[in-house]
Amino acid sequence: MKTAFLALAVTFTSITYGQNVTKNDVYKEFDLSLKDHRGFQFIATNDDCEESFRTIKNAIEFAFTTSKRKDMMFVCLGLPNSKFLNQIYSVEDLVEIYRNIKD
């Protein structure tokens, strides 16, 4: 009986806490600042792209880790029909998208 209770408790705990990535987790993981005012726009891949990515997750990770610090950065995304194209995102917006992708 003790073993069954322990197994149930471990299962419940892992389900409850295992997949919940908080905003703070993302900010800490990538050493981001809440005061970061940069903007990002994902555009379709073309010949002018400095950086181009095949997944939104890789594009967001680049936005979080790049040493280039511009007020507005255009990141190419090789997904021509993506809902993420041609919209402007703040760091906070990208953190929220990243959380949803990671879960």
Phi and psi restraints in degrees (range 20) as a CNS / XPLOR table:
assign (resid 1 and name C) (resid 2 and name N)
       (resid 2 and name CA) (resid 2 and name C) 1.0 -62.5 20.0 2
assign (resid 2 and name N) (resid 2 and name CA)
       (resid 2 and name C) (resid 3 and name N) 1.0 -40.1 20.0 2
assign (resid 2 and name C) (resid 3 and name N)
       (resid 3 and name CA) (resid 3 and name C) 1.0 -63.8 20.0 2
assign (resid 3 and name N) (resid 3 and name CA)
       (resid 3 and name C) (resid 4 and name N) 1.0 -43.3 20.0 2
assign (resid 3 and name C) (resid 4 and name N)
       (resid 4 and name CA) (resid 4 and name C) 1.0 -63.0 20.0 2
assign (resid 4 and name N) (resid 4 and name CA)
       (resid 4 and name C) (resid 5 and name N) 1.0 -43.6 20.0 2
assign (resid 4 and name C) (resid 5 and name N)
       (resid 5 and name CA) (resid 5 and name C) 1.0 -62.7 20.0 2
assign (resid 5 and name N) (resid 5 and name CA)
       (resid 5 and name C) (resid 6 and name N) 1.0 -43.2 20.0 2
assign (resid 5 and name C) (resid 6 and name N)
       (resid 6 and name CA) (resid 6 and name C) 1.0 -63.2 20.0 2
assign (resid 6 and name N) (resid 6 and name CA)
       (resid 6 and name C) (resid 7 and name N) 1.0 -44.4 20.0 2
assign (resid 6 and name C) (resid 7 and name N)
       (resid 7 and name CA) (resid 7 and name C) 1.0 -62.1 20.0 2
assign (resid 7 and name N) (resid 7 and name CA)
       (resid 7 and name C) (resid 8 and name N) 1.0 -41.5 20.0 2
assign (resid 7 and name C) (resid 8 and name N)
       (resid 8 and name CA) (resid 8 and name C) 1.0 -64.0 20.0 2
assign (resid 8 and name N) (resid 8 and name CA)
       (resid 8 and name C) (resid 9 and name N) 1.0 -42.2 20.0 2
assign (resid 8 and name C) (resid 9 and name N)
       (resid 9 and name CA) (resid 9 and name C) 1.0 -64.4 20.0 2
assign (resid 9 and name N) (resid 9 and name CA)
       (resid 9 and name C) (resid 10 and name N) 1.0 -42.9 20.0 2
assign (resid 9 and name C) (resid 10 and name N)
       (resid 10 and name CA) (resid 10 and name C) 1.0 -64.7 20.0 2
assign (resid 10 and name N) (resid 10 and name CA)
       (resid 10 and name C) (resid 11 and name N) 1.0 -43.2 20.0 2
assign (resid 10 and name C) (resid 11 and name N)
       (resid 11 and name CA) (resid 11 and name C) 1.0 -61.8 20.0 2
assign (resid 11 and name N) (resid 11 and name CA)
       (resid 11 and name C) (resid 12 and name N) 1.0 -47.1 20.0 2
assign (resid 11 and name C) (resid 12 and name N)
       (resid 12 and name CA) (resid 12 and name C) 1.0 -60.4 20.0 2
assign (resid 12 and name N) (resid 12 and name CA)
       (resid 12 and name C) (resid 13 and name N) 1.0 -44.9 20.0 2
assign (resid 12 and name C) (resid 13 and name N)
       (resid 13 and name CA) (resid 13 and name C) 1.0 -63.3 20.0 2
assign (resid 13 and name N) (resid 13 and name CA)
       (resid 13 and name C) (resid 14 and name N) 1.0 -43.9 20.0 2
assign (resid 13 and name C) (resid 14 and name N)
       (resid 14 and name CA) (resid 14 and name C) 1.0 -67.4 20.0 2
assign (resid 14 and name N) (resid 14 and name CA)
       (resid 14 and name C) (resid 15 and name N) 1.0 -35.8 20.0 2
assign (resid 14 and name C) (resid 15 and name N)
       (resid 15 and name CA) (resid 15 and name C) 1.0 -69.9 20.0 2
assign (resid 15 and name N) (resid 15 and name CA)
       (resid 15 and name C) (resid 16 and name N) 1.0 -42.1 20.0 2
assign (resid 15 and name C) (resid 16 and name N)
       (resid 16 and name CA) (resid 16 and name C) 1.0 -67.9 20.0 2
assign (resid 16 and name N) (resid 16 and name CA)
       (resid 16 and name C) (resid 17 and name N) 1.0 -43.5 20.0 2
assign (resid 16 and name C) (resid 17 and name N)
       (resid 17 and name CA) (resid 17 and name C) 1.0 -107.7 20.0 2
assign (resid 17 and name N) (resid 17 and name CA)
       (resid 17 and name C) (resid 18 and name N) 1.0 -11.1 20.0 2
assign (resid 17 and name C) (resid 18 and name N)
       (resid 18 and name CA) (resid 18 and name C) 1.0 -68.2 20.0 2
assign (resid 18 and name N) (resid 18 and name CA)
       (resid 18 and name C) (resid 19 and name N) 1.0 -39.4 20.0 2
assign (resid 18 and name C) (resid 19 and name N)
       (resid 19 and name CA) (resid 19 and name C) 1.0 -107.9 20.0 2
assign (resid 19 and name N) (resid 19 and name CA)
       (resid 19 and name C) (resid 20 and name N) 1.0 -4.4 20.0 2
assign (resid 19 and name C) (resid 20 and name N)
       (resid 20 and name CA) (resid 20 and name C) 1.0 -82.6 20.0 2
assign (resid 20 and name N) (resid 20 and name CA)
       (resid 20 and name C) (resid 21 and name N) 1.0 103.4 20.0 2
assign (resid 20 and name C) (resid 21 and name N)
       (resid 21 and name CA) (resid 21 and name C) 1.0 -97.8 20.0 2
assign (resid 21 and name N) (resid 21 and name CA)
       (resid 21 and name C) (resid 22 and name N) 1.0 120.4 20.0 2
assign (resid 21 and name C) (resid 22 and name N)
       (resid 22 and name CA) (resid 22 and name C) 1.0 -90.0 20.0 2
assign (resid 22 and name N) (resid 22 and name CA)
       (resid 22 and name C) (resid 23 and name N) 1.0 166.5 20.0 2
assign (resid 22 and name C) (resid 23 and name N)
       (resid 23 and name CA) (resid 23 and name C) 1.0 -59.2 20.0 2
assign (resid 23 and name N) (resid 23 and name CA)
       (resid 23 and name C) (resid 24 and name N) 1.0 -42.2 20.0 2
assign (resid 23 and name C) (resid 24 and name N)
       (resid 24 and name CA) (resid 24 and name C) 1.0 -60.6 20.0 2
assign (resid 24 and name N) (resid 24 and name CA)
       (resid 24 and name C) (resid 25 and name N) 1.0 -37.3 20.0 2
assign (resid 24 and name C) (resid 25 and name N)
       (resid 25 and name CA) (resid 25 and name C) 1.0 -59.3 20.0 2
assign (resid 25 and name N) (resid 25 and name CA)
       (resid 25 and name C) (resid 26 and name N) 1.0 -44.1 20.0 2
assign (resid 25 and name C) (resid 26 and name N)
       (resid 26 and name CA) (resid 26 and name C) 1.0 -68.1 20.0 2
assign (resid 26 and name N) (resid 26 and name CA)
       (resid 26 and name C) (resid 27 and name N) 1.0 -44.2 20.0 2
assign (resid 26 and name C) (resid 27 and name N)
       (resid 27 and name CA) (resid 27 and name C) 1.0 -59.5 20.0 2
assign (resid 27 and name N) (resid 27 and name CA)
       (resid 27 and name C) (resid 28 and name N) 1.0 -40.7 20.0 2
assign (resid 27 and name C) (resid 28 and name N)
       (resid 28 and name CA) (resid 28 and name C) 1.0 -70.9 20.0 2
assign (resid 28 and name N) (resid 28 and name CA)
       (resid 28 and name C) (resid 29 and name N) 1.0 -43.5 20.0 2
assign (resid 28 and name C) (resid 29 and name N)
       (resid 29 and name CA) (resid 29 and name C) 1.0 -57.7 20.0 2
assign (resid 29 and name N) (resid 29 and name CA)
       (resid 29 and name C) (resid 30 and name N) 1.0 -39.2 20.0 2
assign (resid 29 and name C) (resid 30 and name N)
       (resid 30 and name CA) (resid 30 and name C) 1.0 -106.2 20.0 2
assign (resid 30 and name N) (resid 30 and name CA)
       (resid 30 and name C) (resid 31 and name N) 1.0 7.8 20.0 2
assign (resid 30 and name C) (resid 31 and name N)
       (resid 31 and name CA) (resid 31 and name C) 1.0 54.0 20.0 2
assign (resid 31 and name N) (resid 31 and name CA)
       (resid 31 and name C) (resid 32 and name N) 1.0 50.1 20.0 2
assign (resid 31 and name C) (resid 32 and name N)
       (resid 32 and name CA) (resid 32 and name C) 1.0 -92.6 20.0 2
assign (resid 32 and name N) (resid 32 and name CA)
       (resid 32 and name C) (resid 33 and name N) 1.0 157.9 20.0 2
assign (resid 32 and name C) (resid 33 and name N)
       (resid 33 and name CA) (resid 33 and name C) 1.0 -109.6 20.0 2
assign (resid 33 and name N) (resid 33 and name CA)
       (resid 33 and name C) (resid 34 and name N) 1.0 142.8 20.0 2
assign (resid 33 and name C) (resid 34 and name N)
       (resid 34 and name CA) (resid 34 and name C) 1.0 -67.3 20.0 2
assign (resid 34 and name N) (resid 34 and name CA)
       (resid 34 and name C) (resid 35 and name N) 1.0 -18.2 20.0 2
assign (resid 34 and name C) (resid 35 and name N)
       (resid 35 and name CA) (resid 35 and name C) 1.0 -94.0 20.0 2
assign (resid 35 and name N) (resid 35 and name CA)
       (resid 35 and name C) (resid 36 and name N) 1.0 5.5 20.0 2
assign (resid 35 and name C) (resid 36 and name N)
       (resid 36 and name CA) (resid 36 and name C) 1.0 -67.1 20.0 2
assign (resid 36 and name N) (resid 36 and name CA)
       (resid 36 and name C) (resid 37 and name N) 1.0 118.7 20.0 2
assign (resid 36 and name C) (resid 37 and name N)
       (resid 37 and name CA) (resid 37 and name C) 1.0 -103.1 20.0 2
assign (resid 37 and name N) (resid 37 and name CA)
       (resid 37 and name C) (resid 38 and name N) 1.0 9.0 20.0 2
assign (resid 37 and name C) (resid 38 and name N)
       (resid 38 and name CA) (resid 38 and name C) 1.0 -64.6 20.0 2
assign (resid 38 and name N) (resid 38 and name CA)
       (resid 38 and name C) (resid 39 and name N) 1.0 151.9 20.0 2
assign (resid 38 and name C) (resid 39 and name N)
       (resid 39 and name CA) (resid 39 and name C) 1.0 -118.3 20.0 2
assign (resid 39 and name N) (resid 39 and name CA)
       (resid 39 and name C) (resid 40 and name N) 1.0 151.3 20.0 2
assign (resid 39 and name C) (resid 40 and name N)
       (resid 40 and name CA) (resid 40 and name C) 1.0 -134.2 20.0 2
assign (resid 40 and name N) (resid 40 and name CA)
       (resid 40 and name C) (resid 41 and name N) 1.0 142.2 20.0 2
assign (resid 40 and name C) (resid 41 and name N)
       (resid 41 and name CA) (resid 41 and name C) 1.0 -132.2 20.0 2
assign (resid 41 and name N) (resid 41 and name CA)
       (resid 41 and name C) (resid 42 and name N) 1.0 128.4 20.0 2
assign (resid 41 and name C) (resid 42 and name N)
       (resid 42 and name CA) (resid 42 and name C) 1.0 -90.8 20.0 2
assign (resid 42 and name N) (resid 42 and name CA)
       (resid 42 and name C) (resid 43 and name N) 1.0 126.5 20.0 2
assign (resid 42 and name C) (resid 43 and name N)
       (resid 43 and name CA) (resid 43 and name C) 1.0 -121.9 20.0 2
assign (resid 43 and name N) (resid 43 and name CA)
       (resid 43 and name C) (resid 44 and name N) 1.0 162.5 20.0 2
assign (resid 43 and name C) (resid 44 and name N)
       (resid 44 and name CA) (resid 44 and name C) 1.0 -66.1 20.0 2
assign (resid 44 and name N) (resid 44 and name CA)
       (resid 44 and name C) (resid 45 and name N) 1.0 144.1 20.0 2
assign (resid 44 and name C) (resid 45 and name N)
       (resid 45 and name CA) (resid 45 and name C) 1.0 -62.6 20.0 2
assign (resid 45 and name N) (resid 45 and name CA)
       (resid 45 and name C) (resid 46 and name N) 1.0 132.0 20.0 2
assign (resid 45 and name C) (resid 46 and name N)
       (resid 46 and name CA) (resid 46 and name C) 1.0 -147.1 20.0 2
assign (resid 46 and name N) (resid 46 and name CA)
       (resid 46 and name C) (resid 47 and name N) 1.0 -176.9 20.0 2
assign (resid 46 and name C) (resid 47 and name N)
       (resid 47 and name CA) (resid 47 and name C) 1.0 -68.3 20.0 2
assign (resid 47 and name N) (resid 47 and name CA)
       (resid 47 and name C) (resid 48 and name N) 1.0 -19.0 20.0 2
assign (resid 47 and name C) (resid 48 and name N)
       (resid 48 and name CA) (resid 48 and name C) 1.0 -87.1 20.0 2
assign (resid 48 and name N) (resid 48 and name CA)
       (resid 48 and name C) (resid 49 and name N) 1.0 -1.0 20.0 2
assign (resid 48 and name C) (resid 49 and name N)
       (resid 49 and name CA) (resid 49 and name C) 1.0 -70.7 20.0 2
assign (resid 49 and name N) (resid 49 and name CA)
       (resid 49 and name C) (resid 50 and name N) 1.0 130.2 20.0 2
assign (resid 49 and name C) (resid 50 and name N)
       (resid 50 and name CA) (resid 50 and name C) 1.0 -79.9 20.0 2
assign (resid 50 and name N) (resid 50 and name CA)
       (resid 50 and name C) (resid 51 and name N) 1.0 -41.5 20.0 2
assign (resid 50 and name C) (resid 51 and name N)
       (resid 51 and name CA) (resid 51 and name C) 1.0 -130.9 20.0 2
assign (resid 51 and name N) (resid 51 and name CA)
       (resid 51 and name C) (resid 52 and name N) 1.0 133.8 20.0 2
assign (resid 51 and name C) (resid 52 and name N)
       (resid 52 and name CA) (resid 52 and name C) 1.0 -135.4 20.0 2
assign (resid 52 and name N) (resid 52 and name CA)
       (resid 52 and name C) (resid 53 and name N) 1.0 139.5 20.0 2
assign (resid 52 and name C) (resid 53 and name N)
       (resid 53 and name CA) (resid 53 and name C) 1.0 -131.3 20.0 2
assign (resid 53 and name N) (resid 53 and name CA)
       (resid 53 and name C) (resid 54 and name N) 1.0 150.2 20.0 2
assign (resid 53 and name C) (resid 54 and name N)
       (resid 54 and name CA) (resid 54 and name C) 1.0 -91.9 20.0 2
assign (resid 54 and name N) (resid 54 and name CA)
       (resid 54 and name C) (resid 55 and name N) 1.0 -17.6 20.0 2
assign (resid 54 and name C) (resid 55 and name N)
       (resid 55 and name CA) (resid 55 and name C) 1.0 -129.6 20.0 2
assign (resid 55 and name N) (resid 55 and name CA)
       (resid 55 and name C) (resid 56 and name N) 1.0 151.8 20.0 2
assign (resid 55 and name C) (resid 56 and name N)
       (resid 56 and name CA) (resid 56 and name C) 1.0 -66.0 20.0 2
assign (resid 56 and name N) (resid 56 and name CA)
       (resid 56 and name C) (resid 57 and name N) 1.0 -34.1 20.0 2
assign (resid 56 and name C) (resid 57 and name N)
       (resid 57 and name CA) (resid 57 and name C) 1.0 -61.8 20.0 2
assign (resid 57 and name N) (resid 57 and name CA)
       (resid 57 and name C) (resid 58 and name N) 1.0 -45.9 20.0 2
assign (resid 57 and name C) (resid 58 and name N)
       (resid 58 and name CA) (resid 58 and name C) 1.0 -65.6 20.0 2
assign (resid 58 and name N) (resid 58 and name CA)
       (resid 58 and name C) (resid 59 and name N) 1.0 -37.4 20.0 2
assign (resid 58 and name C) (resid 59 and name N)
       (resid 59 and name CA) (resid 59 and name C) 1.0 -65.5 20.0 2
assign (resid 59 and name N) (resid 59 and name CA)
       (resid 59 and name C) (resid 60 and name N) 1.0 -41.0 20.0 2
assign (resid 59 and name C) (resid 60 and name N)
       (resid 60 and name CA) (resid 60 and name C) 1.0 -68.5 20.0 2
assign (resid 60 and name N) (resid 60 and name CA)
       (resid 60 and name C) (resid 61 and name N) 1.0 -42.3 20.0 2
assign (resid 60 and name C) (resid 61 and name N)
       (resid 61 and name CA) (resid 61 and name C) 1.0 -60.9 20.0 2
assign (resid 61 and name N) (resid 61 and name CA)
       (resid 61 and name C) (resid 62 and name N) 1.0 -37.8 20.0 2
assign (resid 61 and name C) (resid 62 and name N)
       (resid 62 and name CA) (resid 62 and name C) 1.0 -62.0 20.0 2
assign (resid 62 and name N) (resid 62 and name CA)
       (resid 62 and name C) (resid 63 and name N) 1.0 -45.2 20.0 2
assign (resid 62 and name C) (resid 63 and name N)
       (resid 63 and name CA) (resid 63 and name C) 1.0 -59.5 20.0 2
assign (resid 63 and name N) (resid 63 and name CA)
       (resid 63 and name C) (resid 64 and name N) 1.0 -36.4 20.0 2
assign (resid 63 and name C) (resid 64 and name N)
       (resid 64 and name CA) (resid 64 and name C) 1.0 -74.5 20.0 2
assign (resid 64 and name N) (resid 64 and name CA)
       (resid 64 and name C) (resid 65 and name N) 1.0 -30.2 20.0 2
assign (resid 64 and name C) (resid 65 and name N)
       (resid 65 and name CA) (resid 65 and name C) 1.0 -108.9 20.0 2
assign (resid 65 and name N) (resid 65 and name CA)
       (resid 65 and name C) (resid 66 and name N) 1.0 -8.7 20.0 2
assign (resid 65 and name C) (resid 66 and name N)
       (resid 66 and name CA) (resid 66 and name C) 1.0 -64.3 20.0 2
assign (resid 66 and name N) (resid 66 and name CA)
       (resid 66 and name C) (resid 67 and name N) 1.0 145.0 20.0 2
assign (resid 66 and name C) (resid 67 and name N)
       (resid 67 and name CA) (resid 67 and name C) 1.0 -86.5 20.0 2
assign (resid 67 and name N) (resid 67 and name CA)
       (resid 67 and name C) (resid 68 and name N) 1.0 -9.4 20.0 2
assign (resid 67 and name C) (resid 68 and name N)
       (resid 68 and name CA) (resid 68 and name C) 1.0 -72.9 20.0 2
assign (resid 68 and name N) (resid 68 and name CA)
       (resid 68 and name C) (resid 69 and name N) 1.0 126.2 20.0 2
assign (resid 68 and name C) (resid 69 and name N)
       (resid 69 and name CA) (resid 69 and name C) 1.0 -120.9 20.0 2
assign (resid 69 and name N) (resid 69 and name CA)
       (resid 69 and name C) (resid 70 and name N) 1.0 94.3 20.0 2
assign (resid 69 and name C) (resid 70 and name N)
       (resid 70 and name CA) (resid 70 and name C) 1.0 -117.9 20.0 2
assign (resid 70 and name N) (resid 70 and name CA)
       (resid 70 and name C) (resid 71 and name N) 1.0 154.4 20.0 2
assign (resid 70 and name C) (resid 71 and name N)
       (resid 71 and name CA) (resid 71 and name C) 1.0 -63.9 20.0 2
assign (resid 71 and name N) (resid 71 and name CA)
       (resid 71 and name C) (resid 72 and name N) 1.0 -36.2 20.0 2
assign (resid 71 and name C) (resid 72 and name N)
       (resid 72 and name CA) (resid 72 and name C) 1.0 -134.3 20.0 2
assign (resid 72 and name N) (resid 72 and name CA)
       (resid 72 and name C) (resid 73 and name N) 1.0 125.8 20.0 2
assign (resid 72 and name C) (resid 73 and name N)
       (resid 73 and name CA) (resid 73 and name C) 1.0 -124.1 20.0 2
assign (resid 73 and name N) (resid 73 and name CA)
       (resid 73 and name C) (resid 74 and name N) 1.0 135.6 20.0 2
assign (resid 73 and name C) (resid 74 and name N)
       (resid 74 and name CA) (resid 74 and name C) 1.0 -102.1 20.0 2
assign (resid 74 and name N) (resid 74 and name CA)
       (resid 74 and name C) (resid 75 and name N) 1.0 123.7 20.0 2
assign (resid 74 and name C) (resid 75 and name N)
       (resid 75 and name CA) (resid 75 and name C) 1.0 -118.6 20.0 2
assign (resid 75 and name N) (resid 75 and name CA)
       (resid 75 and name C) (resid 76 and name N) 1.0 127.1 20.0 2
assign (resid 75 and name C) (resid 76 and name N)
       (resid 76 and name CA) (resid 76 and name C) 1.0 -82.8 20.0 2
assign (resid 76 and name N) (resid 76 and name CA)
       (resid 76 and name C) (resid 77 and name N) 1.0 138.9 20.0 2
assign (resid 76 and name C) (resid 77 and name N)
       (resid 77 and name CA) (resid 77 and name C) 1.0 -127.4 20.0 2
assign (resid 77 and name N) (resid 77 and name CA)
       (resid 77 and name C) (resid 78 and name N) 1.0 119.6 20.0 2
assign (resid 77 and name C) (resid 78 and name N)
       (resid 78 and name CA) (resid 78 and name C) 1.0 -79.8 20.0 2
assign (resid 78 and name N) (resid 78 and name CA)
       (resid 78 and name C) (resid 79 and name N) 1.0 41.9 20.0 2
assign (resid 78 and name C) (resid 79 and name N)
       (resid 79 and name CA) (resid 79 and name C) 1.0 -126.9 20.0 2
assign (resid 79 and name N) (resid 79 and name CA)
       (resid 79 and name C) (resid 80 and name N) 1.0 88.7 20.0 2
assign (resid 79 and name C) (resid 80 and name N)
       (resid 80 and name CA) (resid 80 and name C) 1.0 -59.0 20.0 2
assign (resid 80 and name N) (resid 80 and name CA)
       (resid 80 and name C) (resid 81 and name N) 1.0 -26.2 20.0 2
assign (resid 80 and name C) (resid 81 and name N)
       (resid 81 and name CA) (resid 81 and name C) 1.0 -106.8 20.0 2
assign (resid 81 and name N) (resid 81 and name CA)
       (resid 81 and name C) (resid 82 and name N) 1.0 18.5 20.0 2
assign (resid 81 and name C) (resid 82 and name N)
       (resid 82 and name CA) (resid 82 and name C) 1.0 -69.6 20.0 2
assign (resid 82 and name N) (resid 82 and name CA)
       (resid 82 and name C) (resid 83 and name N) 1.0 140.8 20.0 2
assign (resid 82 and name C) (resid 83 and name N)
       (resid 83 and name CA) (resid 83 and name C) 1.0 -70.6 20.0 2
assign (resid 83 and name N) (resid 83 and name CA)
       (resid 83 and name C) (resid 84 and name N) 1.0 -11.4 20.0 2
assign (resid 83 and name C) (resid 84 and name N)
       (resid 84 and name CA) (resid 84 and name C) 1.0 -87.0 20.0 2
assign (resid 84 and name N) (resid 84 and name CA)
       (resid 84 and name C) (resid 85 and name N) 1.0 -10.1 20.0 2
assign (resid 84 and name C) (resid 85 and name N)
       (resid 85 and name CA) (resid 85 and name C) 1.0 -71.9 20.0 2
assign (resid 85 and name N) (resid 85 and name CA)
       (resid 85 and name C) (resid 86 and name N) 1.0 145.1 20.0 2
assign (resid 85 and name C) (resid 86 and name N)
       (resid 86 and name CA) (resid 86 and name C) 1.0 61.4 20.0 2
assign (resid 86 and name N) (resid 86 and name CA)
       (resid 86 and name C) (resid 87 and name N) 1.0 28.1 20.0 2
assign (resid 86 and name C) (resid 87 and name N)
       (resid 87 and name CA) (resid 87 and name C) 1.0 -120.5 20.0 2
assign (resid 87 and name N) (resid 87 and name CA)
       (resid 87 and name C) (resid 88 and name N) 1.0 147.9 20.0 2
assign (resid 87 and name C) (resid 88 and name N)
       (resid 88 and name CA) (resid 88 and name C) 1.0 -95.1 20.0 2
assign (resid 88 and name N) (resid 88 and name CA)
       (resid 88 and name C) (resid 89 and name N) 1.0 131.9 20.0 2
assign (resid 88 and name C) (resid 89 and name N)
       (resid 89 and name CA) (resid 89 and name C) 1.0 -124.1 20.0 2
assign (resid 89 and name N) (resid 89 and name CA)
       (resid 89 and name C) (resid 90 and name N) 1.0 142.0 20.0 2
assign (resid 89 and name C) (resid 90 and name N)
       (resid 90 and name CA) (resid 90 and name C) 1.0 -88.0 20.0 2
assign (resid 90 and name N) (resid 90 and name CA)
       (resid 90 and name C) (resid 91 and name N) 1.0 171.5 20.0 2
assign (resid 90 and name C) (resid 91 and name N)
       (resid 91 and name CA) (resid 91 and name C) 1.0 -59.5 20.0 2
assign (resid 91 and name N) (resid 91 and name CA)
       (resid 91 and name C) (resid 92 and name N) 1.0 -40.9 20.0 2
assign (resid 91 and name C) (resid 92 and name N)
       (resid 92 and name CA) (resid 92 and name C) 1.0 -61.7 20.0 2
assign (resid 92 and name N) (resid 92 and name CA)
       (resid 92 and name C) (resid 93 and name N) 1.0 -40.0 20.0 2
assign (resid 92 and name C) (resid 93 and name N)
       (resid 93 and name CA) (resid 93 and name C) 1.0 -61.4 20.0 2
assign (resid 93 and name N) (resid 93 and name CA)
       (resid 93 and name C) (resid 94 and name N) 1.0 -44.3 20.0 2
assign (resid 93 and name C) (resid 94 and name N)
       (resid 94 and name CA) (resid 94 and name C) 1.0 -66.1 20.0 2
assign (resid 94 and name N) (resid 94 and name CA)
       (resid 94 and name C) (resid 95 and name N) 1.0 -35.2 20.0 2
assign (resid 94 and name C) (resid 95 and name N)
       (resid 95 and name CA) (resid 95 and name C) 1.0 -61.9 20.0 2
assign (resid 95 and name N) (resid 95 and name CA)
       (resid 95 and name C) (resid 96 and name N) 1.0 -43.1 20.0 2
assign (resid 95 and name C) (resid 96 and name N)
       (resid 96 and name CA) (resid 96 and name C) 1.0 -64.8 20.0 2
assign (resid 96 and name N) (resid 96 and name CA)
       (resid 96 and name C) (resid 97 and name N) 1.0 -44.3 20.0 2
assign (resid 96 and name C) (resid 97 and name N)
       (resid 97 and name CA) (resid 97 and name C) 1.0 -61.8 20.0 2
assign (resid 97 and name N) (resid 97 and name CA)
       (resid 97 and name C) (resid 98 and name N) 1.0 -44.1 20.0 2
assign (resid 97 and name C) (resid 98 and name N)
       (resid 98 and name CA) (resid 98 and name C) 1.0 -61.5 20.0 2
assign (resid 98 and name N) (resid 98 and name CA)
       (resid 98 and name C) (resid 99 and name N) 1.0 -40.7 20.0 2
assign (resid 98 and name C) (resid 99 and name N)
       (resid 99 and name CA) (resid 99 and name C) 1.0 -59.9 20.0 2
assign (resid 99 and name N) (resid 99 and name CA)
       (resid 99 and name C) (resid 100 and name N) 1.0 -43.2 20.0 2
assign (resid 99 and name C) (resid 100 and name N)
       (resid 100 and name CA) (resid 100 and name C) 1.0 -67.6 20.0 2
assign (resid 100 and name N) (resid 100 and name CA)
       (resid 100 and name C) (resid 101 and name N) 1.0 -35.6 20.0 2
assign (resid 100 and name C) (resid 101 and name N)
       (resid 101 and name CA) (resid 101 and name C) 1.0 -71.9 20.0 2
assign (resid 101 and name N) (resid 101 and name CA)
       (resid 101 and name C) (resid 102 and name N) 1.0 -40.2 20.0 2
assign (resid 101 and name C) (resid 102 and name N)
       (resid 102 and name CA) (resid 102 and name C) 1.0 -71.2 20.0 2
assign (resid 102 and name N) (resid 102 and name CA)
       (resid 102 and name C) (resid 103 and name N) 1.0 -30.1 20.0 2
